[in-house]
Structure formats: C-alpha cells, structure tokens
Amino acid sequence: MTVEIYSTDTDSGQISVIRKEGSAYRTVKEIPIGNAPRGGVKFTKDGRGFVSNTSANTVSEIDALSHREVTRITVGFGPRGLGIVPGEQYLLVSNSGSNTVSIVDLESRQELRQVAVGRDPRHMMVTADGTAAYVCIWGSSYIAKLDLAGLAQGKPELVREIARIQIGENLHPYSLNFDRTGTRALVACNTGAVVPVIDLATDTVIAKAETETDGCRAIAFTPDNKYALATLERNNTIAVIDMGTYRVTRSIPTGPGPRGIAVDDADETLYVSAFARNTPFAPDDDHPQMAHSVTVLNIKNVDLADADATVPFEELPVGFGPCSVAVFNTEKAGFQAAKVDTAVASLGSDVAN
C-alpha cells in the first residue's frame, strides 16, 4: 500500500510530500505555496488538497497527483482551520483575523460569504452528515457550533452560529477532533492542563482529562478508538488518554515542539510534526530529538496502558517549522504509485525534486 505524508512547513512556506512504500520513506516533492501555511492539508476523495496561507489571506489548492499548487482562493484575514463539507461542494475556512468563517464554493473556487463568530477562530471539524461544524474560538475560549443545513439546499446564506459550548475560562481551544464513533469531541487547549470532552448529542462538556502540562495542540485517536492521543508542545510528548476513564495512561516521547498528529490506520503508525525551531533538550538514543521533522511512531502491538512499553520511532526531515501533518492514501483515491511517478517525471524540474 502506498501512502503519502503531507507536512505543512510554516516557516518555509511549503508542503513537504513524503511517500511511504513498504517500510521505506522518501521525499517526492516540496511544494511552494503561500506565506505562513497553517493546519493540515484537507483532501477531497479525488485528491484535491487545501491548506490555509495565514499571512496571505488565501487558501492554496494542491493537486495530489501532480504535486503542485493549482490556484489560490482569497478568503478572510488570517485563515487557519479548514473543513470540507460532505458532498465536497463547499469548503469552510476559519479567518482568525476577521472573526469569521468563510464558505467557499469548490466548483467555482470563490468565497460565497463569511459567517460571524467569536474572536480569533482556529481549527474545526465538520460532522459526518454535514449538518454542523464545530469551530475552536481561540480568543473567546468556546466552541462555536454552526448550522450547515442550508448548504444541502444550496443556500449558504442560511449558515449561522447556533450554539456556544463553554469549555472553561481562558483555555484557548486550538483544535478539536471527533472520536471514531462521531459521538464525542476532544479539545486541544493551549492553556490549562486539561483536554475537555464534549458530548455531541447534548453539546455539553462531560469530562476534562488532566494532562501533565498545558500547550496541547492536536488530538488523534487509535484505530480501535480505545485511546486519544494529544500532542503536548511544551514537554515534547504525546499524552495517551483512555477513552473509557478519560485518564492519561502514559506519555510517549516525540520530536521537539510536537503540534500536528495524524494516524495511518492500516499499519497503526503515528506521524507527528516537530515544530520547534531549535532542539530544546539533549540528544538521547531512546527519544526523538530532531527539530524540523516528522516523527514516525509505530504503535502496533504496543500496550498503551503500559508506561514502560517501548514505541519504535524514526525521524523524517522536512522544511522549517512544520506545524501540521496529514496522511493521504493514493490507492483509495484511485491513484496508482506508478501513475504518480509518471506524472511527476513528465512535468520535469518544475515538479520533481
């Protein structure tokens, strides 16, 4: 199986694309995009990728077949989080500098309107049925729920904020993720050493998992949904949270300044972006320590309830300041690795490394 890892390299203004074939990794492309890209690349089923350029007030569209930037879509000020609405006709973009969420038509590649929310919206999730989006409002410390039902009728003017979920004062929610049942959302907060858990049936906080430090950036889940995995930027670890008890069972060392995290379900591999501009701790053979890299952690057959269980790792160098990471399965998208190689080669030096 062939998968590709997309690293959003903020300080380099690029997306690094690393292909995994078997157990081997190789960089196949560094895609120049806009200024200060943020957030993980979000893909449609046919391989259209989107990523925010925070300092350029645009969203770049990337072609996953040719590994090139196709166009840039103008949105609000300081775009951060993205959400593709099921049906793949619309893209949502949180504009941290405009205090709005843009609705973009993916056919015309045009912004249709902006929906007002609270101060400094960051990352978001869209429900599987496409009826709602949950947006982290970083500056106002709440989660905004947007009613998206109007989009199914082709009426973006009906989209609006319908609820504000209070998670706790001054927690500054940065991102959130739905568990694999789609019934709970866990929130990564920059301040406060807790991960709030939201019941999506009632839109209420039902628990707060206590972590070793604050500075949580992103949440992922193991394939069996037994554990949540929370990146803790300030102590270079992943907190493993038992989804039954909401208690941290152990910490997994990762690269310096971990932010984004993605899971490849097929082989139970974690990819974690090491954002730190300098390595903040001494080298150690048992711990990842390379800055400007993606840490690869294999949790297959690892008992995550055992604090002493070793997690094998390796480190993949990428551009400067990787803030997020995404996994794209080329075979699920209908691509064959050979076709990707041919397309890259045929475009010459403009695409191939």
C-alpha positions in Angstrom: 0.0 0.0 0.0 1.2 3.5 -0.9 0.5 6.5 1.3 1.9 10.0 1.3 2.6 12.2 4.3 2.0 15.9 3.8 3.9 18.2 6.2 2.8 21.8 6.4 6.1 23.7 6.8 5.1 27.1 8.1 8.4 28.9 8.1 9.4 27.5 4.7 6.1 28.4 3.0 5.8 24.9 1.6 4.2 21.5 1.8 6.7 18.6 2.0 5.4 15.4 0.5 6.9 12.1 1.7 5.9 8.8 0.1 5.9 5.6 2.1 6.3 2.4 0.0 6.6 -0.7 2.1 8.6 0.4 5.1 10.7 3.0 3.2 10.2 6.7 3.1 11.4 9.2 0.5 10.6 12.9 -0.1 9.0 13.2 -3.5 8.2 16.9 -3.6 8.5 20.2 -1.7 5.5 22.3 -3.0 5.9 26.1 -2.7 2.7 27.7 -1.6 1.6 31.0 0.1 3.1 32.7 3.1 2.9 31.0 6.5 0.8 27.9 5.7 -1.0 26.6 8.8 -3.1 23.5 9.5 -3.1 20.0 8.0 -3.9 19.6 4.3 -7.5 18.6 3.8 -8.3 16.4 0.9 -11.4 15.6 -1.2 -11.8 12.0 -2.2 -10.4 12.6 -5.7 -7.2 14.2 -4.4 -7.8 17.9 -4.3 -5.9 19.2 -1.3 -6.4 22.5 0.5 -4.3 24.4 3.1 -4.5 27.9 4.6 -1.9 30.6 4.0 -2.3 32.6 7.2 -0.2 35.6 6.3 -1.5 35.8 2.7 -5.3 35.6 3.4 -5.6 32.8 0.9 -6.2 29.0 0.7 -3.9 27.0 -1.7 -5.4 24.2 -3.7 -2.9 21.3 -4.3 -3.2 18.6 -6.9 -2.2 15.3 -5.1 -1.5 13.6 -8.5 1.0 16.1 -9.9 2.1 17.5 -6.5 1.7 21.1 -7.5 -0.2 24.2 -6.4 -3.2 24.7 -8.7 -4.6 28.0 -7.5 -5.1 30.3 -4.5 -8.5 31.2 -3.2 -8.9 34.6 -1.5 -10.8 34.4 1.9 -10.8 36.5 5.1 -7.9 37.7 7.2 -5.6 35.2 8.8 -7.1 31.9 7.6 -6.4 28.9 9.8 -8.7 25.9 10.1 -10.4 24.2 7.2 -13.4 21.8 6.9 -14.6 20.1 3.7 -18.4 19.6 3.9 -19.6 16.1 2.9 -20.6 16.1 -0.7 -17.5 18.1 -1.4 -19.2 21.1 -2.8 -18.2 23.5 -0.1 -15.1 24.3 2.0 -15.2 26.2 5.3 -12.3 28.4 6.4 -11.9 30.0 9.8 -10.4 33.5 9.5 -8.6 34.3 12.7 -8.1 37.9 11.9 -11.7 38.6 10.6 -13.6 36.6 13.4 -15.5 34.9 10.6 -15.8 31.5 8.8 -15.7 31.7 5.0 -17.9 29.5 2.8 -16.1 28.6 -0.4 -17.7 27.0 -3.5 -15.3 24.3 -4.6 -16.5 24.3 -8.1 -16.1 28.0 -8.8 -13.3 28.3 -6.2 -14.9 31.5 -5.0 -15.7 32.7 -1.5 -19.5 33.0 -1.2 -19.9 34.7 2.2 -18.4 35.0 5.7 -20.3 33.9 8.8 -19.6 35.9 12.0 -18.3 34.0 15.1 -16.3 35.0 18.2 -12.8 36.3 18.5 -9.9 34.5 16.7 -11.4 31.3 15.3 -8.9 28.5 14.8 -9.4 24.8 13.7 -12.6 23.0 13.2 -14.4 19.7 12.5 -17.5 19.1 10.3 -19.9 16.3 11.2 -20.2 13.2 9.0 -23.7 14.1 7.9 -22.7 17.6 7.0 -25.3 19.3 9.2 -22.9 21.1 11.6 -19.4 22.4 12.1 -17.6 22.9 15.4 -15.1 25.7 15.4 -12.5 26.5 18.1 -12.8 30.1 19.1 -9.4 30.6 20.5 -9.7 34.2 21.7 -13.1 33.7 23.4 -12.5 30.2 24.8 -15.6 28.5 23.5 -16.6 26.1 20.7 -18.9 27.6 18.1 -21.5 25.3 16.5 -22.5 26.3 13.0 -25.8 25.1 11.4 -24.9 23.9 7.9 -28.3 22.5 6.9 -28.7 25.4 4.4 -25.8 24.1 2.3 -27.7 21.0 1.4 -30.4 23.3 -0.1 -27.7 25.4 -1.9 -28.4 28.3 0.5 -25.1 29.4 2.1 -26.9 32.5 3.4 -28.7 30.2 5.9 -25.5 29.1 7.6 -25.1 30.6 11.1 -23.8 30.1 14.6 -26.5 28.4 16.7 -24.6 27.4 19.9 -21.6 28.3 22.0 -20.2 25.5 24.0 -18.3 26.9 27.0 -15.2 24.7 27.8 -13.7 26.8 30.6 -12.3 30.3 31.0 -9.1 31.2 29.3 -8.4 27.7 28.0 -7.8 29.0 24.4 -9.1 26.0 22.3 -6.8 25.5 19.4 -8.2 22.4 17.6 -10.6 19.6 18.2 -11.3 16.1 16.8 -14.2 13.8 16.8 -13.7 10.3 18.1 -14.3 7.4 15.7 -17.9 6.9 16.8 -18.7 10.5 16.0 -20.3 11.0 19.4 -17.6 12.8 21.3 -15.2 15.7 20.5 -11.9 16.2 22.4 -10.5 19.7 22.5 -6.8 20.6 22.4 -6.3 23.8 24.5 -3.2 26.0 24.5 -3.6 26.9 28.2 -4.8 24.8 31.1 -3.5 21.3 31.5 -6.8 19.7 30.5 -8.5 18.2 27.4 -12.2 18.9 27.5 -14.6 16.1 26.3 -17.8 17.2 24.5 -20.9 15.0 24.2 -22.0 15.9 20.6 -25.6 14.7 21.4 -26.1 17.4 24.0 -23.2 19.8 23.1 -22.0 19.8 26.7 -18.7 19.2 28.4 -18.9 15.8 30.1 -15.3 15.4 31.3 -11.8 17.0 31.4 -8.8 14.8 31.0 -5.9 16.1 33.1 -2.6 16.3 31.3 1.0 16.8 32.6 1.3 20.2 31.1 -0.7 22.7 29.0 0.2 23.5 25.4 -1.9 20.9 23.8 -2.1 21.4 20.0 -3.9 18.4 18.4 -5.9 15.3 19.0 -6.0 11.9 17.2 -7.4 8.5 18.0 -6.1 5.0 17.9 -7.8 2.8 15.2 -9.8 0.9 17.9 -10.9 4.2 19.5 -9.6 3.0 22.8 -7.2 5.9 23.3 -7.0 9.6 22.4 -3.5 10.9 21.5 -2.8 14.5 22.5 0.3 16.4 21.4 1.8 18.4 24.3 4.1 21.0 22.7 5.8 22.2 25.9 7.2 18.9 27.1 7.8 17.1 23.8 5.3 14.2 24.4 2.0 12.7 23.3 -0.4 12.2 26.2 -2.3 8.9 25.8 -5.8 9.3 27.2 -8.0 6.3 28.0 -11.4 6.9 26.3 -13.2 4.9 29.0 -11.9 6.7 32.0 -10.5 10.0 30.5 -7.3 9.4 32.4 -3.8 9.7 30.9 -2.2 6.2 30.9 1.3 7.2 29.7 3.3 9.8 27.8 5.1 8.9 24.5 8.3 11.0 23.8 8.3 12.6 20.4 10.2 15.3 18.5 10.6 18.8 19.9 7.6 21.0 19.9 5.0 18.5 18.7 1.9 20.1 17.1 0.1 18.2 14.4 -0.6 14.4 14.5 -2.1 12.0 12.0 -2.7 8.3 12.2 -2.3 5.7 9.4 -4.9 3.1 10.4 -3.6 0.4 8.1 -0.3 -0.1 9.9 -1.1 1.8 13.2 1.6 4.4 12.6 1.6 7.9 14.0 3.0 10.9 12.3 3.8 13.9 14.5 5.2 17.3 13.4 8.2 18.6 15.4 7.7 22.3 15.1 10.4 23.6 17.4 12.9 25.9 15.7 15.7 24.7 18.0 16.1 21.3 19.7 15.3 22.1 23.4 16.7 19.0 25.0 19.9 17.0 24.9 20.2 14.1 22.4 19.1 10.7 23.8 19.2 7.5 21.9 15.8 6.5 23.3 13.9 9.7 22.4 13.3 11.6 19.1 15.0 14.9 19.2 15.3 16.2 15.6 13.7 19.7 15.0 12.0 20.5 11.7 11.0 16.9 11.2 8.1 14.5 11.3 8.4 11.8 14.0 7.2 8.4 12.9 5.9 6.2 15.8 4.7 2.7 15.3 2.1 1.7 18.0 1.2 -1.7 16.5 1.3 -4.3 19.2 2.3 -1.7 21.8 0.3 -1.8 25.1 -0.5 1.9 25.5 -1.7 1.3 29.1 1.9 0.2 29.9 4.1 3.3 30.7 7.2 1.3 30.1 6.3 -0.2 26.8 8.8 1.0 24.1 7.4 2.7 21.0 9.7 2.4 18.0 10.4 5.6 16.2 12.2 7.3 13.3 12.5 10.9 12.2 11.9 12.3 8.7 13.5 15.7 7.9 11.1 18.3 6.3 11.0 22.1 5.9 11.3 24.7 8.7 8.6 25.0 11.3 6.3 22.0 10.5 3.1 22.8 12.3 0.8 20.0 10.9 0.7 16.7 9.1 -1.8 14.7 7.1 -1.9 11.3 5.5 -3.2 10.8 2.0 -3.9 7.2 0.7 -3.2 7.4 -3.0 -4.7 4.0 -3.7 -8.0 4.9 -2.0 -8.1 8.0 -4.2 -7.8 5.8 -7.3 -4.2 6.6 -7.9 -1.5 4.1 -8.6 2.0 4.8 -7.5 3.4 4.2 -11.0 0.9 6.8 -12.4 2.0 9.3 -9.8 5.7 8.7 -10.6 5.0 9.1 -14.4 3.1 12.3 -13.8 5.8 13.8 -11.7 8.5 12.8 -14.2 6.6 14.2 -17.1 6.3 17.6 -15.6 10.1 17.9 -15.3 12.0 20.1 -13.0 9.0 22.2 -12.0 7.7 19.3 -10.0 10.3 16.6 -9.5 12.9 17.1 -6.8 
